[in-house]
């Protein structure tokens, strides 16, 4: 393996995340690194913290529209005096 191709390898580089997490890694970049997301705050690793949207299918949307149309199309009964 050619030694002049590869960069220097630094052990125990401190990583600071914006969520407040701090940990050490081995990297080719010296000094402390600042990252936006880490394994503690990324949604792919924390499925409990992810906000899940309920996606409605075509049939559910159609049935909701039908209910609205039924309410609108019902005749309003007039009171007789």
MOPAC internal coordinates of N, CA, C and O (Angstrom, degrees):
PM7 1SCF
backbone

  N    0.0000 0     0.00 0     0.00 0    0    0    0
  C    1.4502 1     0.00 0     0.00 0    1    0    0
  C    1.5271 1   108.44 1     0.00 0    2    1    0
  O    1.2310 1   121.02 1   -41.18 1    3    2    1
  N    1.3093 1   115.66 1   138.82 1    3    2    1
  C    1.4600 1   120.57 1  -178.76 1    5    3    2
  C    1.5248 1   109.41 1   -80.05 1    6    5    3
  O    1.2310 1   120.58 1   -54.77 1    7    6    5
  N    1.2999 1   116.50 1   125.23 1    7    6    5
  C    1.4708 1   120.56 1  -176.22 1    9    7    6
  C    1.5220 1   112.44 1   -79.14 1   10    9    7
  O    1.2310 1   119.25 1   153.82 1   11   10    9
  N    1.3102 1   119.03 1   -26.18 1   11   10    9
  C    1.4539 1   120.95 1  -175.28 1   13   11   10
  C    1.5340 1   112.42 1   -79.86 1   14   13   11
  O    1.2310 1   119.28 1   169.42 1   15   14   13
  N    1.3388 1   118.98 1   -10.58 1   15   14   13
  C    1.4689 1   122.05 1   179.62 1   17   15   14
  C    1.5237 1   110.68 1   -79.03 1   18   17   15
  O    1.2310 1   120.54 1   139.15 1   19   18   17
  N    1.3071 1   116.57 1   -40.85 1   19   18   17
  C    1.4561 1   121.49 1  -172.12 1   21   19   18
  C    1.5257 1   111.47 1   -84.65 1   22   21   19
  O    1.2310 1   121.35 1   -35.43 1   23   22   21
  N    1.3402 1   115.01 1   144.57 1   23   22   21
  C    1.4560 1   120.35 1   179.08 1   25   23   22
  C    1.5182 1   111.46 1   -77.54 1   26   25   23
  O    1.2310 1   120.86 1    -4.80 1   27   26   25
  N    1.3122 1   115.96 1   175.20 1   27   26   25
  C    1.4596 1   121.24 1   177.64 1   29   27   26
  C    1.5199 1   109.41 1   -70.17 1   30   29   27
  O    1.2310 1   120.61 1   -32.25 1   31   30   29
  N    1.3210 1   116.43 1   147.75 1   31   30   29
  C    1.4570 1   122.42 1  -177.59 1   33   31   30
  C    1.5128 1   108.28 1  -113.90 1   34   33   31
  O    1.2310 1   120.27 1   -60.43 1   35   34   33
  N    1.3279 1   117.08 1   119.57 1   35   34   33
  C    1.4534 1   122.49 1  -177.70 1   37   35   34
  C    1.5241 1   109.44 1  -105.74 1   38   37   35
  O    1.2310 1   120.96 1   -45.84 1   39   38   37
  N    1.3165 1   115.77 1   134.16 1   39   38   37
  C    1.4586 1   120.58 1   179.06 1   41   39   38
  C    1.5220 1   109.79 1   -98.61 1   42   41   39
  O    1.2310 1   121.16 1   -31.75 1   43   42   41
  N    1.3117 1   115.38 1   148.25 1   43   42   41
  C    1.4657 1   123.68 1   176.91 1   45   43   42
  C    1.5295 1   113.06 1    56.70 1   46   45   43
  O    1.2310 1   120.80 1  -124.02 1   47   46   45
  N    1.3332 1   116.07 1    55.98 1   47   46   45
  C    1.4556 1   121.97 1   175.28 1   49   47   46
  C    1.5283 1   107.39 1   -85.61 1   50   49   47
  O    1.2310 1   120.14 1   -50.25 1   51   50   49
  N    1.3166 1   117.33 1   129.75 1   51   50   49
  C    1.4603 1   121.74 1  -177.76 1   53   51   50
  C    1.5227 1   109.78 1   -79.41 1   54   53   51
  O    1.2310 1   121.04 1   -46.57 1   55   54   53
  N    1.3477 1   115.61 1   133.43 1   55   54   53
  C    1.4601 1   122.48 1   178.59 1   57   55   54
  C    1.5237 1   107.87 1  -116.77 1   58   57   55
  O    1.2310 1   120.35 1   -52.09 1   59   58   57
  N    1.3363 1   116.93 1   127.91 1   59   58   57
  C    1.4574 1   122.90 1   177.88 1   61   59   58
  C    1.5207 1   108.51 1  -114.91 1   62   61   59
  O    1.2310 1   120.39 1   -54.97 1   63   62   61
  N    1.3299 1   116.86 1   125.03 1   63   62   61
  C    1.4560 1   122.21 1   178.07 1   65   63   62
  C    1.5233 1   109.45 1   -99.60 1   66   65   63
  O    1.2310 1   120.08 1   -22.98 1   67   66   65
  N    1.3264 1   117.45 1   157.02 1   67   66   65
  C    1.4597 1   119.81 1  -179.92 1   69   67   66
  C    1.5278 1   111.46 1   -70.94 1   70   69   67
  O    1.2310 1   120.02 1   164.11 1   71   70   69
  N    1.3460 1   117.57 1   -15.89 1   71   70   69
  C    1.4660 1   119.59 1   177.06 1   73   71   70
  C    1.5244 1   111.51 1   -78.87 1   74   73   71
  O    1.2310 1   120.38 1   170.75 1   75   74   73
  N    1.3372 1   116.88 1    -9.25 1   75   74   73
  C    1.4513 1   120.78 1   178.10 1   77   75   74
  C    1.5233 1   114.05 1   106.33 1   78   77   75
  O    1.2310 1   120.22 1   175.71 1   79   78   77
  N    1.3092 1   117.18 1    -4.29 1   79   78   77
  C    1.4612 1   120.77 1  -179.38 1   81   79   78
  C    1.5306 1   110.36 1   -76.47 1   82   81   79
  O    1.2310 1   121.08 1   -37.89 1   83   82   81
  N    1.3097 1   115.53 1   142.11 1   83   82   81
  C    1.4608 1   121.75 1   176.80 1   85   83   82
  C    1.5148 1   108.17 1  -130.65 1   86   85   83
  O    1.2310 1   120.57 1   -46.67 1   87   86   85
  N    1.3388 1   116.51 1   133.33 1   87   86   85
  C    1.4588 1   121.31 1   177.09 1   89   87   86
  C    1.5213 1   108.31 1  -154.46 1   90   89   87
  O    1.2310 1   120.67 1   -10.16 1   91   90   89
  N    1.3168 1   116.32 1   169.84 1   91   90   89
  C    1.4584 1   120.83 1  -178.49 1   93   91   90
  C    1.5223 1   109.57 1  -116.97 1   94   93   91
  O    1.2310 1   121.43 1   -34.11 1   95   94   93
  N    1.3290 1   114.88 1   145.89 1   95   94   93
  C    1.4607 1   122.40 1   178.21 1   97   95   94
  C    1.5197 1   108.68 1  -139.34 1   98   97   95
  O    1.2310 1   120.93 1   -11.54 1   99   98   97
  N    1.3188 1   115.82 1   168.46 1   99   98   97
  C    1.4532 1   121.53 1   171.02 1  101   99   98
  C    1.5224 1   107.22 1   -98.02 1  102  101   99
  O    1.2310 1   119.93 1   -47.39 1  103  102  101
  N    1.3388 1   117.75 1   132.61 1  103  102  101
  C    1.4556 1   120.58 1  -174.89 1  105  103  102
  C    1.5166 1   110.89 1  -151.21 1  106  105  103
  O    1.2310 1   121.68 1    -9.70 1  107  106  105
  N    1.3285 1   114.38 1   170.30 1  107  106  105
  C    1.4619 1   120.02 1   176.06 1  109  107  106
  C    1.5225 1   111.38 1   -94.53 1  110  109  107
  O    1.2310 1   120.09 1  -179.18 1  111  110  109
  N    1.3310 1   117.43 1     0.82 1  111  110  109
  C    1.4625 1   122.86 1   178.25 1  113  111  110
  C    1.5292 1   108.38 1  -104.46 1  114  113  111
  O    1.2310 1   119.26 1   -54.18 1  115  114  113
  N    1.3137 1   119.02 1   125.82 1  115  114  113
  C    1.4644 1   119.45 1  -179.99 1  117  115  114
  C    1.5232 1   111.54 1   -81.04 1  118  117  115
  O    1.2310 1   121.59 1   -18.23 1  119  118  117
  N    1.3009 1   114.56 1   161.77 1  119  118  117
  C    1.4585 1   119.78 1   173.39 1  121  119  118
  C    1.5125 1   113.75 1    80.69 1  122  121  119
  O    1.2310 1   120.22 1    -4.53 1  123  122  121
  N    1.3197 1   117.19 1   175.47 1  123  122  121
  C    1.4614 1   120.12 1  -179.42 1  125  123  122
  C    1.5366 1   110.94 1   -71.57 1  126  125  123
  O    1.2310 1   121.25 1   -41.33 1  127  126  125
  N    1.3200 1   115.22 1   138.67 1  127  126  125
  C    1.4647 1   121.47 1   178.40 1  129  127  126
  C    1.5210 1   108.88 1  -107.45 1  130  129  127
  O    1.2310 1   120.74 1   -34.14 1  131  130  129
  N    1.3346 1   116.20 1   145.86 1  131  130  129
  C    1.4629 1   122.26 1   175.50 1  133  131  130
  C    1.5205 1   107.83 1  -114.71 1  134  133  131
  O    1.2310 1   120.45 1   -52.74 1  135  134  133
  N    1.3277 1   116.75 1   127.26 1  135  134  133
  C    1.4545 1   121.58 1  -179.72 1  137  135  134
  C    1.5226 1   110.01 1  -124.32 1  138  137  135
  O    1.2310 1   120.85 1   -22.66 1  139  138  137
  N    1.3405 1   115.97 1   157.34 1  139  138  137
  C    1.4614 1   121.01 1  -179.50 1  141  139  138
  C    1.5237 1   111.90 1   -86.69 1  142  141  139
  O    1.2310 1   120.43 1   142.26 1  143  142  141
  N    1.3221 1   116.78 1   -37.74 1  143  142  141
  C    1.4659 1   120.47 1   178.90 1  145  143  142
  C    1.5132 1   109.10 1  -131.92 1  146  145  143
  O    1.2310 1   121.48 1   -33.55 1  147  146  145
  N    1.3252 1   114.77 1   146.45 1  147  146  145
  C    1.4576 1   120.46 1   177.79 1  149  147  146
  C    1.5200 1   108.32 1  -133.64 1  150  149  147
  O    1.2310 1   120.37 1     6.07 1  151  150  149
  N    1.3046 1   116.89 1  -173.93 1  151  150  149
  C    1.4596 1   120.41 1  -178.55 1  153  151  150
  C    1.5257 1   111.96 1   -69.07 1  154  153  151
  O    1.2310 1   119.81 1   162.37 1  155  154  153
  N    1.3169 1   117.97 1   -17.63 1  155  154  153
  C    1.4630 1   120.07 1  -179.39 1  157  155  154
  C    1.5209 1   112.87 1   -86.43 1  158  157  155
  O    1.2310 1   119.87 1   154.33 1  159  158  157
  N    1.3345 1   117.85 1   -25.67 1  159  158  157
  C    1.4654 1   119.23 1  -176.83 1  161  159  158
  C    1.5329 1   113.39 1  -115.95 1  162  161  159
  O    1.2310 1   118.89 1   174.48 1  163  162  161
  N    1.3196 1   119.72 1    -5.52 1  163  162  161
  C    1.4636 1   121.53 1  -179.61 1  165  163  162
  C    1.5216 1   109.94 1   -77.07 1  166  165  163
  O    1.2310 1   119.56 1   -45.41 1  167  166  165
  N    1.3394 1   118.44 1   134.59 1  167  166  165
  C    1.4644 1   120.77 1  -175.95 1  169  167  166
  C    1.5296 1   113.86 1   -65.24 1  170  169  167
  O    1.2310 1   119.30 1   156.40 1  171  170  169
  N    1.3132 1   118.94 1   -23.60 1  171  170  169
  C    1.4582 1   119.84 1   179.89 1  173  171  170
  C    1.5243 1   111.39 1   -67.74 1  174  173  171
  O    1.2310 1   120.44 1   150.58 1  175  174  173
  N    1.3159 1   116.76 1   -29.42 1  175  174  173
  C    1.4573 1   120.74 1  -179.81 1  177  175  174
  C    1.5220 1   112.54 1   -93.80 1  178  177  175
  O    1.2310 1   119.77 1   161.49 1  179  178  177
  N    1.3246 1   118.05 1   -18.51 1  179  178  177
  C    1.4619 1   122.82 1  -177.95 1  181  179  178
  C    1.5170 1   109.65 1  -119.64 1  182  181  179
  O    1.2310 1   120.34 1   -97.86 1  183  182  181
  N    1.3010 1   116.96 1    82.14 1  183  182  181
  C    1.4606 1   120.60 1  -177.14 1  185  183  182
  C    1.5166 1   111.62 1   -71.73 1  186  185  183
  O    1.2310 1   119.42 1   160.32 1  187  186  185
  N    1.3266 1   118.71 1   -19.68 1  187  186  185
  C    1.4571 1   121.06 1   179.18 1  189  187  186
  C    1.5207 1   111.60 1   -73.62 1  190  189  187
  O    1.2310 1   119.71 1   150.68 1  191  190  189
  N    1.3228 1   118.16 1   -29.32 1  191  190  189
  C    1.4550 1   122.36 1  -176.41 1  193  191  190
  C    1.5278 1   113.07 1   -88.42 1  194  193  191
  O    1.2310 1   119.93 1   170.65 1  195  194  193
  N    1.3304 1   117.74 1    -9.35 1  195  194  193
  C    1.4527 1   121.35 1  -176.65 1  197  195  194
  C    1.5252 1   109.47 1   -75.39 1  198  197  195
  O    1.2310 1   120.58 1   -46.27 1  199  198  197
  N    1.3107 1   116.49 1   133.73 1  199  198  197
  C    1.4533 1   121.46 1   176.38 1  201  199  198
  C    1.5270 1   107.27 1   -82.83 1  202  201  199
  O    1.2310 1   120.95 1   -60.38 1  203  202  201
  N    1.3153 1   115.79 1   119.62 1  203  202  201
  C    1.4540 1   120.29 1  -176.68 1  205  203  202
  C    1.5214 1   109.84 1   -97.84 1  206  205  203
  O    1.2310 1   120.80 1   -49.35 1  207  206  205
  N    1.3081 1   116.08 1   130.65 1  207  206  205
  C    1.4480 1   121.74 1   176.91 1  209  207  206
  C    1.5200 1   108.45 1   -94.40 1  210  209  207
  O    1.2310 1   121.01 1   -39.14 1  211  210  209
  N    1.3110 1   115.68 1   140.86 1  211  210  209
  C    1.4500 1   120.42 1   175.08 1  213  211  210
  C    1.5186 1   107.02 1   -88.97 1  214  213  211
  O    1.2310 1   121.17 1   -63.98 1  215  214  213
  N    1.3090 1   115.38 1   116.02 1  215  214  213
  C    1.4536 1   120.27 1  -177.76 1  217  215  214
  C    1.5204 1   108.45 1   -95.76 1  218  217  215
  O    1.2310 1   121.21 1   -53.94 1  219  218  217
  N    1.3053 1   115.29 1   126.06 1  219  218  217
  C    1.4565 1   120.30 1  -179.81 1  221  219  218
  C    1.5170 1   108.88 1   -90.77 1  222  221  219
  O    1.2310 1   121.63 1   -38.41 1  223  222  221
  N    1.3144 1   114.49 1   141.59 1  223  222  221
  C    1.4532 1   120.22 1   178.06 1  225  223  222
  C    1.5188 1   111.34 1   -84.19 1  226  225  223
  O    1.2310 1   120.75 1     1.14 1  227  226  225
  N    1.3033 1   116.17 1  -178.86 1  227  226  225
  C    1.4605 1   121.13 1  -178.17 1  229  227  226
  C    1.5224 1   111.48 1   -64.13 1  230  229  227
  O    1.2310 1   120.91 1   139.97 1  231  230  229
  N    1.3235 1   115.87 1   -40.03 1  231  230  229
  C    1.4621 1   119.33 1  -176.79 1  233  231  230
  C    1.5279 1   111.49 1   -66.94 1  234  233  231
  O    1.2310 1   120.11 1   139.43 1  235  234  233
  N    1.3218 1   117.39 1   -40.57 1  235  234  233
  C    1.4565 1   120.53 1   178.93 1  237  235  234
  C    1.5276 1   110.78 1   -63.79 1  238  237  235
  O    1.2310 1   120.43 1   138.22 1  239  238  237
  N    1.3336 1   116.78 1   -41.78 1  239  238  237
  C    1.4602 1   120.73 1   178.65 1  241  239  238
  C    1.5287 1   110.33 1   -63.48 1  242  241  239
  O    1.2310 1   120.56 1   138.29 1  243  242  241
  N    1.3333 1   116.53 1   -41.71 1  243  242  241
  C    1.4638 1   120.86 1   179.68 1  245  243  242
  C    1.5216 1   111.01 1   -63.53 1  246  245  243
  O    1.2310 1   120.20 1   136.44 1  247  246  245
  N    1.3290 1   117.22 1   -43.56 1  247  246  245
  C    1.4608 1   120.37 1  -179.35 1  249  247  246
  C    1.5255 1   111.64 1   -65.67 1  250  249  247
  O    1.2310 1   119.99 1   143.53 1  251  250  249
  N    1.3252 1   117.62 1   -36.47 1  251  250  249
  C    1.4618 1   120.60 1   176.19 1  253  251  250
  C    1.5236 1   111.17 1   -63.34 1  254  253  251
  O    1.2310 1   120.57 1   138.32 1  255  254  253
  N    1.3382 1   116.52 1   -41.68 1  255  254  253
  C    1.4583 1   120.09 1   178.30 1  257  255  254
  C    1.5235 1   110.51 1   -64.99 1  258  257  255
  O    1.2310 1   120.54 1   141.00 1  259  258  257
  N    1.3289 1   116.57 1   -39.00 1  259  258  257
  C    1.4633 1   120.64 1   178.87 1  261  259  258
  C    1.5283 1   111.17 1   -62.83 1  262  261  259
  O    1.2310 1   120.32 1   138.24 1  263  262  261
  N    1.3294 1   116.98 1   -41.76 1  263  262  261
  C    1.4637 1   120.58 1   178.25 1  265  263  262
  C    1.5251 1   110.85 1   -61.90 1  266  265  263
  O    1.2310 1   120.60 1   137.87 1  267  266  265
  N    1.3294 1   116.45 1   -42.13 1  267  266  265
  C    1.4634 1   120.24 1   178.62 1  269  267  266
  C    1.5170 1   110.78 1   -63.62 1  270  269  267
  O    1.2310 1   120.36 1   138.59 1  271  270  269
  N    1.3187 1   116.93 1   -41.41 1  271  270  269
  C    1.4657 1   120.78 1  -179.96 1  273  271  270
  C    1.5212 1   111.08 1   -67.01 1  274  273  271
  O    1.2310 1   119.94 1   143.47 1  275  274  273
  N    1.3401 1   117.72 1   -36.53 1  275  274  273
  C    1.4603 1   120.68 1   177.86 1  277  275  274
  C    1.5214 1   110.90 1   -63.88 1  278  277  275
  O    1.2310 1   120.21 1   139.32 1  279  278  277
  N    1.3178 1   117.20 1   -40.68 1  279  278  277
  C    1.4627 1   121.26 1   179.66 1  281  279  278
  C    1.5251 1   109.96 1   -66.74 1  282  281  279
  O    1.2310 1   120.20 1   138.33 1  283  282  281
  N    1.3186 1   117.23 1   -41.67 1  283  282  281
  C    1.4588 1   121.23 1  -178.60 1  285  283  282
  C    1.5279 1   111.42 1   -70.06 1  286  285  283
  O    1.2310 1   120.23 1   140.58 1  287  286  285
  N    1.3352 1   117.17 1   -39.42 1  287  286  285
  C    1.4552 1   120.22 1  -173.78 1  289  287  286
  C    1.5237 1   114.37 1   -81.79 1  290  289  287
  O    1.2310 1   119.21 1   171.23 1  291  290  289
  N    1.3176 1   119.12 1    -8.77 1  291  290  289
  C    1.4606 1   120.47 1   178.48 1  293  291  290
  C    1.5241 1   108.77 1   -67.78 1  294  293  291
  O    1.2310 1   120.39 1   -46.01 1  295  294  293
  N    1.3409 1   116.85 1   133.99 1  295  294  293
  C    1.4613 1   118.72 1   179.95 1  297  295  294
  C    1.5336 1   110.42 1   -71.54 1  298  297  295
  O    1.2310 1   121.45 1   -38.37 1  299  298  297
  N    1.2872 1   114.83 1   141.63 1  299  298  297
  C    1.4510 1   121.37 1   179.17 1  301  299  298
  C    1.5143 1   106.99 1   -84.77 1  302  301  299
  O    1.2310 1   120.72 1   -56.70 1  303  302  301
  N    1.3200 1   116.22 1   123.30 1  303  302  301
  C    1.4616 1   119.48 1  -179.56 1  305  303  302
  C    1.5169 1   109.99 1   -78.58 1  306  305  303
  O    1.2310 1   121.66 1   -46.33 1  307  306  305
  N    1.3424 1   114.43 1   133.67 1  307  306  305
  C    1.4643 1   119.73 1   179.58 1  309  307  306
  C    1.5104 1   108.58 1   -97.21 1  310  309  307
  O    1.2310 1   121.12 1   -40.02 1  311  310  309
  N    1.2866 1   115.46 1   139.98 1  311  310  309
  C    1.4746 1   120.72 1   179.71 1  313  311  310
  C    1.5191 1   109.08 1   -80.73 1  314  313  311
  O    1.2310 1   121.35 1   -45.82 1  315  314  313
  N    1.3342 1   115.03 1   134.18 1  315  314  313
  C    1.4587 1   119.67 1   177.26 1  317  315  314
  C    1.5088 1   109.52 1   -92.73 1  318  317  315
  O    1.2310 1   120.65 1   -39.10 1  319  318  317
  N    1.3090 1   116.37 1   140.90 1  319  318  317
  C    1.4634 1   120.98 1   179.54 1  321  319  318
  C    1.4802 1   111.90 1   -94.86 1  322  321  319
  O    1.2310 1   120.10 1   180.00 1  323  322  321

